[in-house]
């Protein structure tokens, strides 16, 4: 029975990957806003424009943050969908900002904690002056344990590069 459950689980992930891949343009047509490395489909890195990121399944988080006034609604994509599209089995992300600040975020933060890579705040693209074009947002209002220095340190903004890493556990 376990083997049968595993086969269905793996099949579901494969079907989800194909469905996502069908919606995403094959190459960037606009300005590249994100590069991703450590993937199965490219030895070096893959570039994404905003249209490609928008084609990934979208999620919203409405929350207060330590760096904005009042609650805002953020929309963006999950690392899980991004890595499925890229064929990566990484379980840790090294995320780098435009100013070269780098942090590491476990994939489990996107699965268990509801983090997203936000590209929009209150339905407007997040520009660089407003901490964009991409930022990691957690649902801080929903879970008090997310309001910690560790999670705030992972809440990186002005993201330009993501590296997928597989840590052997």
C-alpha positions in Angstrom: 0.0 0.0 0.0 2.9 2.4 0.8 4.4 1.8 -2.6 1.1 2.5 -4.3 0.7 5.7 -2.3 4.2 6.7 -3.3 3.5 6.1 -7.0 0.4 8.2 -6.9 2.3 11.0 -5.0 5.1 10.9 -7.6 2.7 10.8 -10.5 0.8 13.8 -9.0 4.0 15.9 -8.9 4.9 14.9 -12.4 1.5 15.9 -13.7 1.6 19.2 -11.8 5.0 19.9 -13.3 3.7 19.3 -16.9 0.7 21.5 -16.2 2.9 24.3 -14.9 5.3 23.9 -17.8 2.5 24.3 -20.4 1.6 27.7 -19.0 5.1 29.2 -18.8 6.8 30.8 -21.9 9.8 28.9 -22.9 12.2 31.8 -22.7 12.1 35.4 -21.4 10.7 38.0 -23.7 11.1 40.9 -21.3 13.8 42.1 -18.9 15.2 39.2 -16.8 14.3 39.9 -13.1 15.4 36.5 -11.6 18.0 33.9 -12.4 17.9 30.4 -10.9 20.8 27.9 -10.7 21.1 24.4 -9.4 18.4 23.0 -11.6 17.9 19.9 -13.8 17.2 21.8 -17.0 20.2 24.0 -17.2 23.9 23.5 -16.2 24.4 27.2 -15.5 21.3 29.2 -14.8 17.8 30.0 -16.0 16.5 33.5 -16.5 12.9 34.6 -15.8 11.1 37.7 -16.8 8.0 38.8 -15.0 5.6 37.1 -17.4 7.3 33.8 -16.8 7.0 34.2 -13.0 3.3 35.3 -13.4 2.6 32.1 -15.3 3.5 30.0 -12.2 0.6 29.3 -9.8 -0.1 32.4 -7.7 -0.7 32.7 -4.0 -1.6 35.6 -1.7 -0.6 36.5 1.8 -2.3 39.4 3.7 -0.2 40.5 6.6 1.7 43.2 8.5 5.4 43.3 8.1 8.1 45.0 10.2 9.1 47.2 7.3 5.7 48.5 6.1 2.8 50.5 7.6 -0.4 48.5 8.1 -1.4 45.2 6.5 -0.8 44.6 2.8 -1.8 41.8 0.4 1.1 40.2 -1.3 0.9 38.0 -4.4 3.5 35.7 -5.9 4.7 32.2 -6.5 5.9 29.3 -4.3 9.4 28.0 -4.4 7.9 24.5 -4.6 6.2 25.3 -8.0 9.3 27.0 -9.3 11.5 24.0 -8.4 9.0 21.6 -9.8 9.0 23.5 -13.1 12.8 23.5 -13.2 13.0 19.8 -12.3 15.0 20.5 -9.1 14.9 18.4 -6.0 16.6 20.9 -3.8 15.6 21.3 -0.2 17.4 24.5 0.6 17.6 27.8 -1.3 20.4 30.3 -1.3 18.6 33.6 -2.1 20.6 36.6 -3.1 19.5 40.3 -3.3 20.6 43.0 -5.7 23.0 44.3 -3.0 24.5 40.8 -2.7 22.9 40.1 0.7 22.4 36.4 0.8 20.3 34.2 3.1 19.3 30.5 3.1 15.7 29.4 3.2 14.6 25.8 3.6 11.9 24.6 1.1 9.9 23.6 4.1 9.2 27.3 4.8 7.2 27.4 1.6 5.4 24.1 2.4 4.8 24.4 6.2 5.0 28.1 6.9 3.2 29.5 3.9 6.1 31.7 2.6 5.9 33.1 -1.0 8.1 34.9 -3.4 6.0 38.1 -3.7 6.0 40.1 -7.0 3.0 42.3 -6.1 1.9 44.3 -3.2 -1.8 45.3 -3.2 -1.9 44.1 -6.8 0.9 46.5 -8.0 4.2 45.2 -9.2 6.8 45.8 -6.4 9.5 48.1 -7.8 13.1 48.2 -6.6 12.5 51.4 -4.5 9.7 49.5 -2.7 11.9 46.4 -2.0 11.1 44.6 -5.2 11.0 43.2 -7.8 10.7 40.0 -5.7 10.6 39.6 -1.9 10.0 36.7 0.5 6.8 37.2 2.5 5.6 35.0 5.4 2.1 35.1 6.9 3.3 36.9 10.0 -0.2 37.7 11.2 -1.3 34.1 11.1 1.5 32.5 13.2 3.2 34.3 16.1 6.3 32.0 15.8 7.0 33.6 12.4 7.7 36.9 14.1 11.3 36.1 15.0 14.7 37.3 14.1 15.4 34.0 12.2 12.4 34.4 10.0 12.9 38.2 9.5 16.4 37.3 8.3 15.0 35.0 5.7 12.5 37.7 4.6 14.8 39.0 1.9 13.8 41.6 -0.6 15.2 42.9 -4.0 15.8 39.2 -4.9 17.8 38.7 -8.1 19.1 35.1 -7.8 18.1 31.8 -6.3 20.3 28.8 -6.1 18.7 25.4 -5.4 20.7 23.1 -3.2 20.1 19.5 -2.2 21.2 18.7 1.3 21.6 15.1 2.1 19.6 14.3 5.3 
